Amino acid sequence: MISTEQRRALEMLADAESRGSTIEMLIEDGFPAEMVADLVRNGLASMQGDTVKVGGRAIEVIRVQITDAGQRAIEEP
């Protein structure tokens, strides 16, 4: 069973498709880092490092993506 807040975060990740979202964007949208970590710990989301270019500079970010288990969790009533 997932909370309303977890469901909202997973739905946001599902909408982002394969690119996922950065941890920074999730936090800016009001999701606590601890909750995102719980989603990863429970296998509902995954994290991986990525490099993006911003203004000609390479910046390291952490991308969060929904897993198959996370997708199943939001499909349940």
C-alpha positions as CSV (number, residue, x, y, z in Angstrom):
1,M,0.0,0.0,0.0
2,I,1.4,3.4,-1.0
3,S,0.5,6.8,0.4
4,T,-1.3,9.5,-1.6
5,E,2.0,11.5,-1.8
6,Q,4.0,8.4,-3.0
7,R,1.3,7.7,-5.6
8,R,1.6,11.3,-6.8
9,A,5.4,11.1,-7.1
10,L,5.2,7.7,-8.9
11,E,2.5,9.1,-11.3
12,M,4.8,12.1,-12.0
13,L,7.7,9.7,-12.7
14,A,5.4,7.6,-15.0
15,D,4.5,10.7,-17.0
16,A,8.2,11.4,-17.4
17,E,8.6,8.0,-19.1
18,S,12.2,6.7,-19.6
19,R,14.0,9.9,-18.7
20,G,12.5,10.1,-15.3
21,S,13.0,13.2,-13.2
22,T,15.9,14.6,-11.3
23,I,15.9,14.4,-7.5
24,E,16.1,18.2,-7.4
25,M,12.9,18.5,-9.5
26,L,11.1,16.1,-7.2
27,I,12.2,18.1,-4.1
28,E,11.2,21.4,-5.8
29,D,7.7,19.8,-6.4
30,G,7.4,19.2,-2.7
31,F,8.4,15.6,-2.3
32,P,10.7,15.0,0.7
33,A,14.1,13.4,-0.2
34,E,13.4,10.7,2.5
35,M,10.1,9.7,0.7
36,V,11.9,9.4,-2.6
37,A,14.6,7.3,-0.9
38,D,11.8,5.1,0.5
39,L,10.4,4.6,-3.0
40,V,13.9,3.4,-4.2
41,R,14.4,1.3,-1.1
42,N,11.0,-0.4,-1.7
43,G,11.8,-1.1,-5.4
44,L,9.2,1.3,-6.7
45,A,11.7,3.7,-8.2
46,S,15.4,3.6,-9.2
47,M,18.1,6.2,-9.2
48,Q,21.1,6.7,-11.4
49,G,23.6,9.4,-12.1
50,D,23.6,11.4,-15.3
51,T,25.4,14.3,-16.8
52,V,23.6,17.2,-18.4
53,K,24.9,20.3,-20.1
54,V,23.6,23.6,-18.8
55,G,25.1,26.8,-20.4
56,G,28.0,24.8,-21.8
57,R,28.8,23.3,-18.4
58,A,28.5,19.6,-17.5
59,I,26.5,19.1,-14.3
60,E,26.0,15.8,-12.5
61,V,22.4,15.0,-11.6
62,I,20.6,12.1,-10.1
63,R,17.7,10.8,-12.2
64,V,14.8,9.0,-10.6
65,Q,12.7,6.6,-12.7
66,I,9.7,4.5,-12.0
67,T,10.2,0.7,-11.9
68,D,7.8,-2.0,-13.1
69,A,6.8,-2.5,-9.5
70,G,6.1,1.2,-9.1
71,Q,4.0,1.1,-12.3
72,R,2.0,-1.8,-10.9
73,A,1.6,0.0,-7.5
74,I,-0.1,3.0,-9.2
75,E,-2.3,0.8,-11.3
76,E,-3.8,-0.8,-8.2
77,P,-7.0,0.8,-6.9
